[in-house]
Amino acid sequence: MEKKSITNTAQCLLELWNAGLFSLVWVLFYNGYVFRYKTVSGGLATIAAYLILYNALCSVYKAFRIVSAPVGETLFSQTVAFGVADLAAYAECCLLCHRFVNLLPGAGVAAAQIGGTALILMWSKHYYVTHVPPKRTLLIYGTAVSRQSAADFRRRILEKYGHLFCILELLREEEPEERLKDAIREHDTVLFYEVSVSRRNLLTGLCMTHEKAFYFTPTLADILRQGCSEKHLLDTPLLKYDYAWQGRLPYYFFKRLLDIALSVILLIVALPVMVVTAVAIRREDQGPVFFRQKRCTKGGREFEIIKFRSMREDAEKTGAAMCEENDKRITKVGKIIRASRIDELPQLINILKGDMSFVGPRPERREFIELYSKEIPEFSYRMRVKGGLTGYAQIYGKYNTSAYDKLRLDLVYIENQSLVLDLKILLLTFPIIFRAEATEGFSKETGKLLRQRVNGQRRKGTQAKVVKPDFLAGGNGEPERAVK
């Protein structure tokens, strides 16, 4: 396939350029400092270790997504990957030499790596866009969503992946079967958006028969199957659900040790920033430095989450409200600390106390849990594990991602949790800090709708009579934005 050949060529060029430049500067300058006797074997071992670390970080950060990701995003991932590998090699050199070695040759190579990587990525993307036309794509949407919701899904896909997909037609799953089958045959790729299981099984079978590429949004049952193991009791295949979050004492013990160690280290490192932030908040409006709010964690237990206050004191004087686009309640200091995620730093205290973990589903307010659970009963499944500062939904979603989609993302984590996955999510959290779209607020219409529903259900004996949105617009219902 031409797409594969372009991607593979670009990946080889990136590896040759970045590893080649490192090898050059290591052999010409650093290797002699470190290995005075076994120069050749020591140099080869260092270069091999560099390649292993560089490729491992590229795998974690998906730094070889040449075609499907924006050039800037891939460039950032590449910079983190070879930057960490460069620093690790420099640290090795300093430790073995027992002194600081000249950093300038390494810094020069890092600059050349960034420049060359940018050129390779831009050339590869340009070549792909000009030589490979987007796939003729059909979007089939389910009865659970409106055509407007399907059109919005199409818009979001094309905004980011218009060079991959050309969505020519939108069809509802209720269309006559022959009409759907004819449409599938006419297209290269099919997107199934919230299509019912029975209809999806029929149509994906047709896609496989004609070797059409297809994508589908999973149901909660699809995700829960990830927590199953195969059993061969008879000659009929069986899957047994394993309740992955139970009976894993070694994992939770080491996860708690990791939480304690990281929170202590980060509190010490971040202390100067936290002091400056506290002074700035206090001086702006003489209000309290911290924002406190009750949240629910594992088993529904409530605790008080702590953040730096980024909104006016009276931000919720009319009741629970979520952050909206261009929200006027955000203070001047608040805009800065929200954009840089500094407002989240006090939650390190929550982690140290054991109220939260670094990785897990974002803890919610009880009123929003009750609201979401009425629409999606499985929403309470998120509280099978301890709430987290960051998690799957924060890495792959946004602040205004729907509650249903956040639930699906969180369940993927719950069914697959491990220390390796936790470390991967922690590593992936770093680039999210620089992704502006991760903090997008709700539209004013959605914000007003959710505010009406939550505050309406609080009033004894009253119900908020508002239109139900598709799959319940999400977020964690807090005026203070969640970590992304």
N, C-alpha and C positions, 0 to 999 in steps of 0.2 A: 504493500500500500504506500502511496506517495506521502501520506501524512506521517506514517511510521518512519520512512526513510529520511524525511526532513528532520523529524525529532531526534532520531538516532545520530544523524550527522551533526546536528547542533550540540547534542550531548557530548559526542566525542571531541568536538572542537573546544567546548568549555573545559573538559577534563584536561586536554592537552595544554591549553593556554594557562589555566590556573595552577595545575600541578607542575607544568613545565617551568613556569616562572619561579615557583617556590624552589624547585630542584636546582635551578640555576643559581639563585642567590644563596641557597644553603651550601652548595658545593664551592662557590667562589669566595664566600665570606665566612659563614658560621661553622661549617663542618670542621675546619681546622682548629677552631677554639675548643670544640667539644671532644673530638676524637683525635688525639695526638698520635696514637699508635694504630688502632684498627680503623683507619680512615675510611676505607672502601666499604667494609661491612657495616660500620656504624652509620655511614651516610645512606646506604641502601635501606637499612632498617628504619631510619628516620623518614625517608621518602615514602616507604611502604606504609608506615604508621599514619603519615599525613594523608595519603590516598584513602586509607580506610576511614579515618575520621571525617574527611571532606565528603566522601560518598555517603557515609552514615547520616551526616547532618543534611545533606541534599535530599536524602530519602525522607527524613523527618519533616523538613520544611517544604517538600515537594518542589525543589529548586530546579527540576528539569521539566517543569510544565511549560514547555516552549510555546505551544499553540493555544492551550486552553486558559492561560492566565495572562493578565496584562503584563507588558514588558517591565513596568516599574515594580510590580509585585514580585516577579521572578528575579529581577536584579537585586532586590532587597534580600530575598531568600538566599541567593548565591553569595551575596556579600557577607551575610551572617555565617554561612557555611565555611567559605574559605577564610573569613576573618577570624573565626574561632580556631580553625586549624592553624593559621599563621601564628596566632597568639600562643597556642599550646606548644608549638615548635620553639618559639622565642623563649617561653618559660623554661622549657627543657634546657635550652642553651645556657640561660642564666643560672639555673640550679646546678648544672654540671660544672660550670665555670666558677661558681661561688662569687659571682659579681654581675653587675648589670653590663650587658654587651650593647654596643652601638645599635640603636633601633632604626637609624635612617635607611640603611639598605632594605630592611624589611618593609618599612613604611613606603619606600619608593615602589617596591614590587606590589604592595597592596593597592596603591593608586593605579598602577598599570593593570592589575587584575580587574579592578572596577571598570576602567575604560575599555579594555578589551572585551570583557563580559557584556557590557552595554552594547557594543558594536555587533557582537555575535548574535545577541538576542534580537536586536532591531533588524538585522539582515535576515535572520531566520523567519521572524514574524512577517516581514515584508514579502519574502519569497513565498511563504505559504499563502498569504492573502491574495497575491497576484497570480499564483499558479494553481491553487486548489479552490474551486468554487464551493460555497457552503452547501451542505446536504439538503436536498428537498425534504422538508419535514412536515409531518402531520401531527397535530395536537388533538388528542381525544380526551375530553374531560367528563367527569362523572356527574351524576344527578345531585350529589351532595353540594356542589358548588354552582354558582351562577356563571353565565357567560361572561359577565363583567370580570369576575374573579379569574376566569380562564384567560381572558384577554390581558389582564394585568400580569399574570404568570408569563404569558407570551412576551409581553413588553420587557419584563425583567430579564428573561432569557436573551432576547435579541440585543438589549443594551450592553450586555457583557460578552455574549458569545455569538454575535451576529455574523462573525466570520466563519462560524462552524455550522450554524443552522439557518435555513431559510424556511420559516414556518409559513407555508402557503395556505393552510386550511385548518379551521377549528371545527370539530364535530363533537356533538354530544353522544355519550355512550348509548342513548336511547334510539339513535338513528337505526334504520333497518339494517339487519346483519349484512346483507349483500352490499349495501352502500358502504359500510365500514370496511368490508373486505376488499372492495374495489379500490377504495381510497388508500388502503395499506399497500396494495400492489403497485400503485402509481407513485409512491414516495420511497425515498431511501431510508429514512429514519422515522420512528414513531415515538412520540412522548405521551405517556399515559398519566394524566393528572387527576388523582383522586378517583380513579375508575373502580367500580365495584369488583370484588374478587371474581365472581362468576364470569362477568363480561371480560375482565382482564385475562383470565385463564384461557378463554376462547380465542381472544385476539392475539395474545402473545404466542400461542401455538401456531397461529397463521404466520406471524412474523418469523418464527424459527423455521417454518417450512420453506419460506421464501428468502431466508437469510437476511432479513431486514434488521438493522440496528434498532434497539428499542430501550427506552428508559421508563421507569414507573416510580410513582411515589408509594412507599411501603405502608401497609396498614400496621396497626400496633401488634397484631398477631404475627406479621412477618418479622418484626423486630424481636418479639419475645421468643421466636424460634431460635434466635442466636444463643439463647440460654439453655438450649436442649442438647442432650447427648444421644447418640445412636444406641439402641438396644436391639439385640438379636435373640429374642426369646423364642420366636417362631420363625417360619419362613416368610413372614410378613414384616416389612420394615416398621420399626417403632421408634418414636422420639419421646424421651422423658425430660420433662422440665426440671431443672436442677436447683432452682432458687439460689442463684449464684451469689447473692449478697449475704447468705446465711452460712454459718459454720466455716468461715475463713479466717480464723483467729490469727494465724501467722501473718497473713496479708495486712489485716487491720492493725496488728501490733507494729509492724514495720512502717506502715503508712503514718501512724501516730508519731513514731520516732522522727520520721521525715518532717512532719508538720512542726514538731517542737524545734528541731534543729534549724529549719529554714526560717521560721518566724522569729527566733532569737537573733539569728544572723542579720535578717533584713531589718528588724527593728533597730539594731545597732547602726547599721549602714545608713538607714533612712532617717535617723533621729534629727540631724541638722535640717533636712528638708521639712520634716514635720514641725519643728519649732518655728521655722520661718513662715510656714503655711498658717500655723495657729495665730501668730502675731498679725499676719495680713488679714485674716478673717475678722479678728477682733477689732482691728483698726478701721475696717471699712464701715461697719454699722453698729459696733459695740454689742453685737449679739453673741450668743454662745458659739464656741468654737466647734463643738461636736454636734452631730445629728444622730439621734438615737431612735430606734424603731423596733417594735417587736416582730420577730420573724419565727417561722417554724422550721425545724430541722428533723432529724431522724425520729420516726415514731410520732410526729406531730408535736414534739416538745418545743415550747416557746423559749426564745432567748432574746436579748436586746443587742441588735447589731449596732456597731459604732462606725461612723464615717465623719469626715470633715464636712461641715455644713457648706453647701454650695448654693442654697436658695434662701430667700427671705424667711424670717422666723414664722410668718403667717402663711406659708406656702400651701397649707392644707386647712385653712380656716373654714372652708366650705365643705370639707370632707376629703376622703381619699382621692388623690389625683395623680395621674402619671405624667411623665415629662412629655411635652409636645414640641413640635417644631418651633424654633425661635421663641422658646418659653420665656416670658418676661419676668418670671419669678427667680430666675438664675441671677446671682450677683456678678459683679465684675470679676472678683477673685474666683467665684464659682466657675465661670467660663474657662478660666485657665486651668484650675485643678481638675475639672471634669475632662477637659481635652487631653490632659497629661496623665489622668488616672490617679493623681496624687490624693484625691478625695477618698480613695479606697484604702489607703495605707493603715488607718486605725483598725481595720478588720484583722490585721496581724495579731492584735490583742485577743480578738474573738477566737482566732485559730490557736493561740497559745493556751487559752483557757479551756479549749476542747469543745466550744460551741459549734465551730465550723472546722472544715478541712481545707487544704489548699485546692483540692480537686473534688468536685461533686456538683450535683444540681444546685442551681442558685436558690437559696432559701427565700420563701415567699411570705407575704403577709397572710394571716389567717382568712381575712375577708375575701382575698383574691383566690385562695385555695378553694374556699366554699363556692365562690362564683364559678370558677373554671370547672370544678368537680361536678356541678350540676349539668354542664354542657358535655364534659368529657369525664366520665366516672373514673377512668384509669389515671387521671391526673394525680391522684393521691399516691400512685406507685413511686413517684419521685422521692417520697419521704421514706423509702425503704433504706436509704443510706443517708449519711450525714451531709448537710448542705456544704457547698464549697465556694471559695472565692472566684474560681474559674472552673470551666468545665466544657463539655462537648458543645453545649448550646451557645456558650460564649465564644468558642473558637469558630464554629461554623455558622452561627446565626448572628443576629444583630439585636439591639435593644428592642426594636419594634417587630421582631419576628413573632408570628402568631403563637399563642399558647399551645396549640396542637402540634406545630412544628417543633417548638422547644421541647415538648414532651417526647416526641419521637427521637430527637437528638439525645436527650437525657437518658432515655431507655437504652439507646445503643451503648452508652457508657456503662450503665448499671449492669447490662447483660455481659459486658466484656471487660469489666474492671480488673486491673492488675497493676503492679508497681511499674511495669514497663509502660503501660498506657498512661499512668499518672505522670511519669517523667516526660513522656512525649507531649502531653497536653501542657505541662509547665513550659516546655521549650517552645511550643507553638503559641503560647500566650504572649511572648515578647513581641513578635511582629504585629499582633493585634493592637498593641498600644498605639501604633502609628497608622492604623486604618481608620480614617475618619468616619466611614459609613457604619462602623460598628456601634457608634453612639447616636445614630439617627433617632430622633424622637418620633412619637406617633403623630399622624396628621391630626389637626384640630377636631375633625369630625369623629375620628376613632377615639380620641381622648375624651371628648364630651360623652360619647356613647358609653364607654366603660365607666366613667365617673358616675353617670346616671344609674347604671346597673348596680355598681357596688354600693353607692349611698342609698339607692332605693331599697335594696335588700336589707339594709341596716335598720330601716324604719319599721317598727313593729306593726305588723298587719298591713303593710303596703307593698306593692310590687311596682318596680320601674317598668312602665310600658314603653319599650323601645324596640326597634327592629333588631332582630338577631343577625349579627354579621357572620360571613362565611368563616367557619372554623374558629370563631371567637378570637378577635384581635388580641395579640399577646403582650408580652412584657411582664415584668414582675410587679407591676402596679405600684412602683415606688416613685416619688418625686426625685429621689436621688438615683442616678443611673447605675446599673449593675456593671461589674467588670466585664470587659469584652476582650 
